[in-house]
């Protein structure tokens, strides 16, 4: 049975023959047999549908390692210090972090326990193969399997929140509605607008301080209720330490702007992007930008204090990327091409129109205000 058929049958089983977009996206990306992240995510990278910062070389992971080492120092060098990477891709970032810590921060490395939370069986298999050399340092588990109030260390993610299932909403003549997926006569997918499926949708805008009356005309966008549930779970698991979230997104004032009247929903298929989630089902990524204001304010309600928010480019520069760029020498003509390529790669990490413009949000729990994090000092 095709994933499309599974979704069609799910819709037909509903008394109103409609599902929320969040339910549609959950099936399209995470169905246990046919979801994109179950079967397709092994193609992440240059030949796949998209690439992430770790695919541009070791620098991203090594600079994150520098930040984690400082967190350990600030917290009084606890043993163990647990790093929980949520959504670890192919394991490239974990390898870069662990290798750099082993070489340059051996005492921290010895105190470290590395946990990977991964929902994709295919990616988990790749991670385990790549991390064979440090198998005693790494373990895999679900977020639910981590005991409450047990983690002393840091939860972190890179481009995870953008892939969480979202609810689509619509404003028509000032009235708030939700967009559902139903079926045409030929069982193709069509959208309909109806009353919100949960009062949490209206409450979301109260949380982030957005006045819907200012969004005139026919306006549609998305909200990420799953991200708020995720934050609540992280706070329950974290006894003391940090949460580091890196992703593309905006503050709420920029996100829910009259000029952005069609939201941020994007689909990625073989490095091409478009905004039609109803094709290539199970074979394409579906994402939406992250509302960092919501993460900040909901985190505060959950007991996660905001440490700082910055752009990835500034974060990496503060951690030493500028020095790495400056150290690239073009004196040796034999390696000129390689050196120029490396310089271009490092510049991609800080390009404000690309990866460098990603948001970096750091939150903490159980820590008194103390030494500022290096990555947030730019």
DOROLO-551411 format. One line per field, with one value per residue (C-alpha): residue in one letter; residue number from 1; x, y, z. Coordinates in steps of 0.5 Angstrom, whole numbers, plus 2048, in hexadecimal, padded with zeros to 3 digits. Layout:
<pts>
lodren = A	... .
pagu = NUM	... .
east = X	... .
north = Y	... .
up = Z	... .
</pts>
This chain:
<pts>
lodren = X	X	X	X	X	X	X	X	X	X	X	X	X	X	X	X	X	X	X	X	X	X	X	X	X	X	X	X	X	X	X	X	X	X	X	X	X	X	X	X	X	X	X	X	X	X	X	X	X	X	X	X	X	X	X	X	X	X	X	X	X	X	X	X	X	X	X	X	X	X	X	X	X	X	X	X	X	X	X	X	X	X	X	X	X	X	X	X	X	X	X	X	X	X	X	X	X	X	X	X	X	X	X	X	X	X	X	X	X	X	X	X	X	X	X	X	X	X	X	X	X	X	X	X	X	X	X	X	X	X	X	X	X	X	X	X	X	X	X	X	X	X	X	X	X	X	X	X	X	X	X	X	X	X	X	X	X	X	X	X	X	X	X	X	X	X	X	X	X	X	X	X	X	X	X	X	X	X	X	X	X	X	X	X	X	X	X	X	X	X	X	X	X	X	X	X	X	X	X	X	X	X	X	X	X	X	X	X	X	X	X	X	X	X	X	X	X	X	X	X	X	X	X	X	X	X	X	X	X	X	X	X	X	X	X	X	X	X	X	X	X	X	X	X	X	X	X	X	X	X	X	X	X	X	X	X	X	X	X	X	X	X	X	X	X	X	X	X	X	X	X	X	X	X	X	X	X	X	X	X	X	X	X	X	X	X	X	X	X	X	X	X	X	X	X	X	X	X	X	X	X	X	X	X	X	X	X	X	X	X	X	X	X	X	X	X	X	X	X	X	X	X	X	X	X	X	X	X	X	X	X	X	X	X	X	X	X	X	X	X	X	X	X	X	X	X	X	X	X	X	X	X	X	X	X	X	X	X	X	X	X	X	X	X	X	X	X	X	X	X	X	X	X	X	X	X	X	X .
pagu = 1	2	3	4	5	6	7	8	9	10	11	12	13	14	15	16	17	18	19	20	21	22	23	24	25	26	27	28	29	30	31	32	33	34	35	36	37	38	39	40	41	42	43	44	45	46	47	48	49	50	51	52	53	54	55	56	57	58	59	60	61	62	63	64	65	66	67	68	69	70	71	72	73	74	75	76	77	78	79	80	81	82	83	84	85	86	87	88	89	90	91	92	93	94	95	96	97	98	99	100	101	102	103	104	105	106	107	108	109	110	111	112	113	114	115	116	117	118	119	120	121	122	123	124	125	126	127	128	129	130	131	132	133	134	135	136	137	138	139	140	141	142	143	144	145	146	147	148	149	150	151	152	153	154	155	156	157	158	159	160	161	162	163	164	165	166	167	168	169	170	171	172	173	174	175	176	177	178	179	180	181	182	183	184	185	186	187	188	189	190	191	192	193	194	195	196	197	198	199	200	201	202	203	204	205	206	207	208	209	210	211	212	213	214	215	216	217	218	219	220	221	222	223	224	225	226	227	228	229	230	231	232	233	234	235	236	237	238	239	240	241	242	243	244	245	246	247	248	249	250	251	252	253	254	255	256	257	258	259	260	261	262	263	264	265	266	267	268	269	270	271	272	273	274	275	276	277	278	279	280	281	282	283	284	285	286	287	288	289	290	291	292	293	294	295	296	297	298	299	300	301	302	303	304	305	306	307	308	309	310	311	312	313	314	315	316	317	318	319	320	321	322	323	324	325	326	327	328	329	330	331	332	333	334	335	336	337	338	339	340	341	342	343	344	345	346	347	348	349	350	351	352	353	354	355	356	357	358	359	360	361	362	363	364	365	366	367	368	369	370	371	372	373	374	375	376	377	378 .
east = 800	803	803	7FE	7F9	7FA	7F9	7F3	7F0	7F2	7ED	7E8	7E8	7E6	7DF	7E0	7E5	7EA	7F1	7F5	7FB	7FF	7FD	7FE	805	806	804	808	80F	80E	80A	80D	80E	80D	80F	814	819	818	81A	81D	821	827	828	829	82F	832	82E	828	822	826	82D	82E	834	838	838	83D	842	845	845	83D	83E	845	842	83C	841	845	83E	83C	843	842	83B	83E	843	83D	839	83F	842	83C	83D	83A	838	833	832	82C	82B	824	824	82B	82A	830	834	839	838	839	83F	842	841	843	84A	84B	84A	84E	854	853	84F	851	84F	848	847	849	843	83E	838	835	82E	82B	823	821	81B	81D	81F	823	827	828	82C	830	832	834	838	83C	83D	83F	846	843	83D	83F	83E	837	830	829	823	81C	81A	815	81A	81E	81C	819	81E	824	828	82E	831	82E	828	82A	827	829	823	81E	819	817	815	810	809	805	7FE	7FC	7F7	7F4	7F1	7EB	7E8	7EB	7E8	7ED	7EC	7F1	7F2	7F0	7F2	7EC	7EB	7E8	7E3	7EA	7ED	7F2	7F4	7F0	7F0	7EA	7EA	7E6	7E6	7ED	7EE	7F0	7F0	7F7	7F8	7F4	7F8	7FF	7FE	7FD	803	807	804	801	7FB	7F7	7F3	7FA	7FA	7F5	7F2	7F2	7F8	7FB	801	803	804	808	805	809	80F	80C	80A	812	814	810	813	81A	819	816	81C	821	824	829	82C	82B	826	82A	825	828	823	820	81B	818	816	80E	80E	812	80E	807	808	803	808	809	802	803	807	80E	80C	811	812	819	81A	821	823	81D	818	811	80B	806	806	801	806	80C	809	80E	813	814	816	810	813	811	815	815	812	818	813	80F	815	817	811	80E	815	814	80E	811	817	81C	81F	821	829	829	827	82C	82D	831	836	838	837	83D	841	841	843	849	847	84A	851	850	84E	854	859	858	85E	85E	866	866	864	864	85E	85B	854	853	855	850	84B	84C	84B	844	842	843	840	83A	839	839	835	82F	82B	82C	82E	831	82B	828	826	829	825	829	824	826	823	826	82C	82D	82F	837	83C	839	839	83F	83A	835	83A	83B .
north = 800	807	80C	810	80B	80B	812	811	80C	810	816	811	80E	815	817	81D	81A	81F	81F	825	827	825	81E	81E	820	81B	815	818	819	814	80E	808	805	80A	811	815	815	80D	80C	812	816	811	816	81C	81F	822	81C	81D	822	826	827	82A	82E	827	825	82C	829	828	82F	82F	829	82B	832	82F	82B	831	834	82D	82D	834	832	82C	831	836	830	82E	828	823	81C	81A	81F	81D	820	81E	81F	81F	81D	81B	81B	816	816	81B	821	81C	819	820	822	81C	81C	823	822	81C	820	826	825	81E	820	822	81C	817	81A	81A	816	817	815	815	816	813	811	80F	808	809	80F	80B	805	80A	80E	807	805	80C	80C	805	808	80B	806	806	80E	80E	80B	80C	80C	810	816	813	80E	813	813	81A	81F	81A	81E	823	825	828	826	829	828	82B	82C	827	82C	82E	827	826	826	82C	82F	833	839	83E	845	847	84E	84E	847	841	83B	834	831	82A	824	821	81D	81F	81A	817	816	81B	820	827	82C	82F	834	833	834	833	82C	82E	835	834	838	83E	83E	83D	844	847	844	847	84E	84E	852	84E	854	857	852	854	851	849	847	840	83E	838	837	832	82F	829	82D	82F	828	826	82C	82A	823	826	82A	824	81F	825	825	82B	82D	830	82F	832	832	834	835	83A	83E	845	849	849	850	84E	848	84A	850	853	852	84B	849	842	83F	83C	835	831	82B	828	823	822	829	82C	82F	831	832	82C	827	822	81F	81B	818	815	817	81E	822	827	82C	833	839	839	83E	83F	844	83E	83A	83F	841	83A	838	83D	83A	833	835	837	83D	841	842	845	845	847	845	83F	843	847	841	83E	844	845	83E	83F	83E	845	842	83C	840	845	83F	83D	83E	83F	83F	838	838	831	830	837	834	830	836	83A	834	834	83B	83B	836	839	840	83B	83A	842	844	848	846	83F	83B	841	844	83E	83F	83C	83C	83A	839	836	833	832	837	83E	844	843	843	845	840	841	840	845	84B	84D .
up = 800	7FE	803	7FF	800	808	808	804	808	80F	80C	80A	811	814	815	812	80D	80E	812	814	811	817	816	80F	810	815	811	80B	80E	814	812	815	80E	809	80C	809	80F	80F	808	805	80A	808	802	806	803	7FD	7F9	7FD	7FE	802	806	80D	810	812	80B	80A	80E	815	817	819	81E	820	822	826	82A	82C	82F	832	836	838	83B	83E	842	844	847	84B	847	849	848	844	83F	83A	833	830	829	826	81F	81D	815	813	819	816	81B	821	81E	81D	824	827	823	825	82C	82D	82A	82D	833	836	83D	83A	835	83B	83F	839	838	831	830	829	828	821	81E	817	817	811	814	81A	817	813	81A	81D	817	817	81F	81F	822	828	829	831	831	82D	82E	82B	82E	82D	831	834	837	83A	842	845	848	846	841	843	83D	837	832	82B	824	81D	818	81C	81E	817	815	81B	818	818	818	812	814	810	811	80D	80E	815	817	819	816	815	80E	80E	809	806	7FF	7F8	7F4	7F1	7F8	7F7	7FD	7FE	803	807	80C	813	81A	81E	820	827	82B	82B	824	827	82D	829	827	82E	830	82A	82B	824	822	81D	81B	818	813	80E	808	807	80B	80C	810	815	81C	81F	825	825	827	82D	82F	82E	832	838	837	837	83D	841	83F	840	848	846	840	839	833	82D	827	820	81A	815	817	81A	820	820	81E	817	816	817	812	80E	808	809	808	805	80B	80A	809	804	801	7FF	7F9	7F6	7F8	7F5	7F9	7F8	7FD	7FB	800	7FC	7F7	7F8	7FF	803	7FE	800	806	809	80D	810	813	81B	81F	824	828	82A	82C	830	834	834	837	83C	83F	83F	843	83E	83E	838	838	831	82A	824	81D	81B	817	81E	822	81E	81D	825	826	821	81A	818	81A	816	810	811	812	80B	807	7FF	7FF	7FC	7F5	7F5	7FA	7F8	7F5	7FC	800	7FC	7FD	804	805	801	805	80C	809	807	80F	810	80A	80D	807	808	80E	812	812	816	81D	823	82A	830	836	83D	844	84B	849	84D	848	847	842	83B	836	831	82B	82D	82E	827 .
</pts>
